[in-house]
């Protein structure tokens, strides 16, 4: 069982639904289970090199600014070589809520034989 707290976001427009975000307040055991699960998955993800090095998800000491710096260098190098430079930025807010969870779990089972 979990409690959900609602807080207003940075834009502070109280009449818009997007101004609010939920914060799950998980019991201590759930948080502990989550950390143990990540601890068991992370070595397998690293071993199989499932996550490319330029993606920072679940990686310690990798900040957003590191990613911004990496992208800036790629853009600068491309422009110095007088090549076309295209970028695409996606806002995937709440993307995990919209995926087919059963299919995701099947894929994880296939990849890691669990």
N, C-alpha and C positions, 0 to 999 in steps of 0.2 A: 504494500500500500504506500502511496506517495501523496504528499500535499503539494498543491500548486499555488505559488504566489504570483500576483500580477503587479507589475511595476510599469510606470510610464517611461517611454524612451526619451532620447535626447531632444526630439523635436517639440515635445510638450504641447501638442495640439490635442486637448482632451476629447474633442468631438470625433476624432478619427480613430478607427479601430487599429490602424497600423501604428499608432502612437504607443500601443501597449505591447508588452512582451511577457510571456510567462516564464517563471523561474521555478523549475521543479525542486522541491525540498525533499530529497530522498532520505530515507532513514539511513543511519550509519552503516548498517549491514549491507544495504544496496550499494552504497558508495564503495565500501570495501570490496564487494564482489566485482564491481566495475573495474577497480584498480587491479585486482587479481586477474581478471579476464584480459585486460590490456597487457599486463605483464607476461601472460602466456602467449598472446597473439603477436606481440611486437617482435620477438626473436624469429618467429616463423615468417613474418612479413619481411624482415630484414634478410633472412637467409634466402628466401625465394626472390628477393628483389622485386616484390610486387609493386611497391610504391616507388616511382622514379625519384631520384635524388633532388630534383627541382620542386617536388611537392613537399610541403612542410607538415602535413597532417601527422599527428602523433609523434613528432620529433622534438626532442629536448633541445633547448637553446637555439631554436629557429624562430626568428621574429618576422613580423610583417615587413619591417623595414629592410631586413635581409632580402626578402623577395622583391621589394621595390627596387633595391639596389641592383639585384641580378637582372631584372627586366630593363632597367635603365642602361646597363652596360651592353646588353644585347641590342637594344635600339641604337645606341651610339655607334657600335661597331658596324651595324648594318648600314647606317647612314653614311659613315666614313667610307665604306666600300661602294657608295653610290648605288645601292640596291634598294629595291622597294621594301618598305617596312610596314607590315600589317599587324595590328593587334586586335584582340577580341577579349573583352572583359565581361564575364557573366556574373550576375547577381543570383546566386542560388540559395537565397534565404528560404529556409524551411524545406529544402529539397529532400531531405531524408524523410520528411512526413509524407511525401507524395510518391514514394517508390513502392514497388511491389516487394514487401518484406519477405514473404515466403520464397520468392525467387532469389532474393539476395542471400538468404540463408542456405538455399540449395547450392548456389554458386560458391559460397564460402566452404561448404562441405566438400564440393568437388575439388576446389583448389588445395585444400589442406587436409583432406582425408580424415575428417573428424567424425 
